[in-house]
Amino acid sequence: MNLTSAGPEDRTIAMHPITIPIDSEVENLRPKKRAPKLRREFGRLVVQAKTLAMRPTALMARNQFLFILGHMRSGSSLLCHLLCTSDDIVGFGETHNNYRRRSDLAKLLMCVHNHTGENPLRYRYVLDKIVGCQHVMSTSVLTDRRCRFVFLVREPVATIASLVAMRRQFHDETDQQLVEFATQHYTERLGQLLQLAETIDHPQRCLLVTHQRLLSETPSAFQALERFLDLRAALREDYNILPTTGQPGIGDPSPSIRLGKIDRSLPRKHVDLSAPLRVHLKRCYDNCVAMLGENFQTSSAQPLAIYKRAA
């Protein structure tokens, strides 16, 4: 499939020779072990070359790029799956791309194509979700008129408890270390979300959703998302299981995401937090929601909170 072909208005992009050095580790391997490494290295170079060739297309594409901006355990995997039930949206989860310049949107196009087998240029929206503190989004990408952003946040105690439970499965850390990691990530990421929103500074391209509203007032949340994205069909509570569903690093690794529908029966996880820490986390959450302009309505005639700068 040629990703540069999306219809009658296709443009032909000239490819120029690209010289990329082979990883030194490959050259030092013994012959018997070299073949698998060479295949992986060749595959990496092919993807890199295709991504470079896609840069002009990413700059000129009429598609819109949709980003879910949240924190870990905010419900971003669930929201990603729900949005991808729409025929207007294609995506699979978190790509871990850095967007240092607008041409880096080519990385998103290639990642979505490689993981889904779909031509992303045939969809109105190409989706990525970013929940880590380490990923870069430049001002040029944040202010690109083709980019839209859904800010997704979750109340602190449930987030910390869920993050501690998940991280315990993959890391040999004490309870104190787990809690310290979770609280540092949560507070740092909420601050980053505020900075991102301030840089975007465009109410029509940003929507605020909370995890609680997504689960407890799903119809109004869906209606807000449908209006915000001008979707042609209504969203639904069930979704398709993707090849990447449940893969660690791409999204939620818990069994509940593999159910193919919203699961409201999950028991609340418990975590021991001191009273002062609970107060601090709640203050960070309330401040973030207030600064993002939370003004949720339960009526479907009213929009879910669209971001606007605090007065």
C-alpha positions in Angstrom: 0.0 0.0 0.0 1.3 3.4 -1.0 0.6 5.9 1.8 1.2 8.8 -0.6 -1.8 7.8 -2.6 -5.1 9.0 -1.2 -7.3 9.9 -4.1 -7.5 11.8 -7.4 -5.4 14.7 -6.1 -2.4 12.5 -5.3 1.1 14.0 -5.6 4.2 12.0 -6.5 7.0 12.5 -4.0 10.5 12.0 -5.4 12.7 9.8 -3.3 16.3 10.7 -2.9 19.1 8.3 -1.8 19.4 8.1 2.0 22.6 6.9 3.6 22.1 5.6 7.1 24.9 3.8 9.0 24.3 0.2 10.1 24.3 -0.2 13.9 27.8 -1.0 15.1 26.4 -3.9 17.2 25.3 -5.6 14.0 28.7 -5.4 12.4 30.4 -7.0 15.5 28.1 -10.0 15.6 29.2 -13.5 14.6 27.8 -14.7 11.2 25.2 -17.1 12.8 23.7 -14.4 14.9 24.0 -11.6 12.4 21.1 -12.5 10.1 18.2 -11.8 12.6 19.9 -8.6 13.7 20.4 -7.6 10.1 16.7 -8.3 9.3 15.6 -6.1 12.2 18.1 -3.4 11.3 16.9 -3.5 7.7 13.3 -3.2 8.8 14.1 -0.2 10.9 15.9 1.5 8.0 13.0 0.8 5.7 10.5 2.4 8.2 12.8 5.3 8.7 13.2 5.9 4.9 9.4 5.7 4.4 8.8 8.1 7.3 11.2 10.6 5.7 9.4 10.2 2.4 6.1 10.9 4.1 7.1 14.2 5.6 5.9 16.3 2.6 2.6 14.5 2.7 2.3 15.1 6.4 2.8 18.8 5.9 0.2 19.0 3.1 -2.3 16.4 4.2 -5.9 17.4 4.6 -6.4 15.0 7.4 -6.8 16.2 11.0 -4.6 14.9 13.7 -6.4 14.0 17.0 -4.4 13.8 20.2 -5.6 12.5 23.6 -3.6 14.3 26.2 -3.8 12.8 29.6 -1.8 11.1 32.4 -1.2 7.5 33.1 -4.3 5.6 34.2 -6.6 8.4 33.1 -8.7 6.1 30.9 -6.9 7.0 27.7 -6.8 3.5 26.3 -10.6 3.1 26.8 -11.3 6.5 25.2 -8.9 5.6 22.3 -10.8 2.4 21.6 -14.2 4.1 21.8 -13.1 6.8 19.4 -11.7 4.3 17.0 -15.2 2.7 16.6 -15.9 5.8 14.4 -15.4 5.4 10.7 -13.9 8.9 10.8 -11.0 8.0 13.1 -8.0 5.6 12.8 -5.5 4.8 15.5 -4.4 2.0 17.8 -2.9 3.5 21.0 0.2 5.3 22.1 2.9 5.6 19.5 5.6 7.2 21.8 6.5 9.6 19.1 8.1 13.0 19.7 6.7 15.8 17.7 9.5 18.3 17.5 8.3 19.8 14.1 5.2 19.6 12.0 6.9 17.1 9.6 7.1 14.7 12.5 3.4 14.0 12.0 4.7 11.7 9.3 5.8 9.4 12.2 2.2 9.2 13.3 1.0 8.3 9.8 3.5 5.5 9.4 2.9 4.1 12.9 -0.8 3.9 12.4 -0.3 2.3 9.0 2.2 -0.2 10.3 0.0 -1.2 13.3 -3.4 -1.2 11.7 -2.7 -1.9 8.0 -5.0 1.0 7.1 -4.2 4.0 4.9 -4.5 6.8 7.4 -4.9 9.4 4.7 -8.4 7.9 4.0 -9.6 9.0 7.4 -10.6 12.4 8.7 -8.7 12.0 11.9 -5.5 10.1 12.7 -5.3 9.4 16.5 -2.4 9.3 19.0 -2.5 9.4 22.7 0.2 10.9 24.9 0.2 10.3 28.7 3.9 10.3 29.5 5.9 13.3 30.8 8.9 12.7 28.6 7.3 13.2 25.2 7.9 16.4 23.2 5.2 18.4 21.4 6.5 21.6 19.8 4.6 24.8 19.5 4.4 24.4 15.7 2.4 21.1 16.2 0.3 22.4 19.0 -0.8 25.4 17.0 -1.3 23.5 13.7 -4.9 24.1 12.8 -5.3 20.5 11.7 -4.6 19.3 15.2 -7.3 18.7 17.8 -6.8 17.8 21.4 -8.9 15.9 24.0 -7.7 16.6 27.5 -8.5 13.7 29.8 -8.0 13.7 33.6 -9.0 11.5 36.5 -9.4 12.2 40.2 -6.2 11.6 42.1 -6.8 8.8 44.6 -8.2 6.4 42.0 -5.4 7.3 39.6 -2.7 6.7 42.2 -4.2 3.4 43.3 -4.5 2.2 39.7 -1.0 3.3 38.8 0.5 1.6 41.8 -1.3 -1.6 41.1 -0.2 -1.6 37.5 3.4 -0.7 38.2 3.7 -3.4 40.9 3.2 -6.0 38.1 6.3 -4.9 36.2 8.7 -3.4 38.8 10.2 -4.8 42.0 9.7 -1.7 44.2 8.5 -1.1 47.7 5.1 0.4 48.3 6.7 3.7 49.2 8.6 3.8 45.9 5.5 2.9 44.0 3.5 5.7 45.6 6.3 8.2 45.1 6.5 7.4 41.4 2.8 7.6 41.0 2.4 10.9 42.8 5.3 12.5 41.0 4.0 11.5 37.6 0.5 12.7 38.4 1.4 16.1 39.7 4.1 16.7 37.0 1.8 15.6 34.2 -1.1 17.8 35.4 1.3 20.8 35.2 2.3 19.8 31.7 -1.3 19.6 30.6 -1.8 23.2 31.7 1.3 24.3 29.8 0.1 22.5 26.7 -3.3 24.1 26.9 -1.9 27.5 27.3 0.3 27.0 24.2 -2.6 25.8 22.1 -4.8 28.7 23.3 -7.6 27.8 20.9 -11.0 26.8 22.4 -12.4 25.3 19.2 -9.6 22.8 19.0 -9.6 21.5 22.6 -12.1 19.5 24.7 -11.9 18.6 28.3 -13.2 15.2 29.5 -13.0 13.6 32.9 -12.7 9.9 33.6 -15.7 10.1 35.9 -17.9 11.7 33.3 -16.8 9.2 30.6 -18.0 6.3 32.8 -20.9 7.7 34.8 -22.4 10.1 32.2 -21.4 8.4 29.0 -24.2 9.6 26.7 -23.5 13.3 27.4 -19.7 12.7 27.1 -20.3 10.9 23.8 -22.5 13.7 22.5 -19.9 16.3 23.4 -17.2 14.3 21.6 -19.4 13.8 18.6 -20.1 17.6 18.3 -16.5 18.5 19.0 -15.2 16.2 16.2 -18.3 16.6 14.0 -18.6 12.8 13.7 -20.9 11.4 11.1 -22.3 8.6 13.3 -22.8 8.2 17.1 -20.2 6.7 19.3 -21.1 3.5 21.1 -20.0 1.7 24.3 -18.7 -1.4 22.7 -15.5 -1.4 20.6 -13.4 -3.7 18.5 -10.4 -5.6 20.0 -7.3 -4.5 18.1 -4.1 -6.6 17.7 -2.5 -4.0 20.0 -5.2 -4.1 22.6 -3.7 -4.9 26.1 -0.1 -4.6 25.0 2.1 -3.0 27.6 3.6 0.2 26.3 0.8 0.8 23.8 -2.1 1.0 26.3 -3.8 -0.5 29.3 -2.4 -4.0 29.9 -5.3 -5.0 32.3 -7.8 -7.7 31.3 -10.7 -5.2 31.4 -9.6 -3.5 28.2 -10.0 -6.8 26.4 -13.7 -7.0 27.2 -14.6 -4.9 24.2 -17.0 -2.6 26.1 -17.0 -0.1 29.0 -16.6 -2.1 32.2 -18.2 -0.3 35.2 -18.0 -3.3 37.5 -14.3 -3.0 38.4 -13.7 -2.8 42.2 -12.1 0.3 43.5 -8.4 -0.2 44.2 -7.0 0.8 47.6 -3.8 2.8 48.3 -2.5 4.2 51.6 -2.0 7.9 51.3 -1.5 10.3 54.1 -4.1 13.0 54.7 -1.7 15.9 53.7 -0.8 14.1 50.5 -4.5 13.5 49.6 -5.2 17.2 50.1 -2.2 18.2 48.0 -3.2 15.8 45.1 -6.8 17.0 45.3 -5.7 20.6 45.1 -3.6 19.8 42.0 -6.5 18.1 40.3 -9.0 20.8 41.2 -6.6 23.5 40.0 -6.0 21.7 36.7 -9.7 21.2 36.0 -10.5 24.8 36.9 -7.7 26.2 34.7 -8.8 24.0 31.8 -12.3 25.5 32.2 -14.4 22.7 33.6 -18.1 23.5 33.2 -19.7 20.2 32.7 -23.3 19.9 31.8 -25.5 16.8 32.0 -27.9 17.9 29.3 -27.0 16.7 25.8 -27.9 20.2 24.5 -24.9 21.6 26.4 -21.3 21.0 25.4 -18.9 19.2 27.6 -16.3 21.6 29.0 -14.3 23.1 26.2 -11.0 24.5 27.2 -10.8 28.2 27.8 -8.2 30.2 29.6 -8.9 31.1 33.2 -9.8 34.7 33.6 
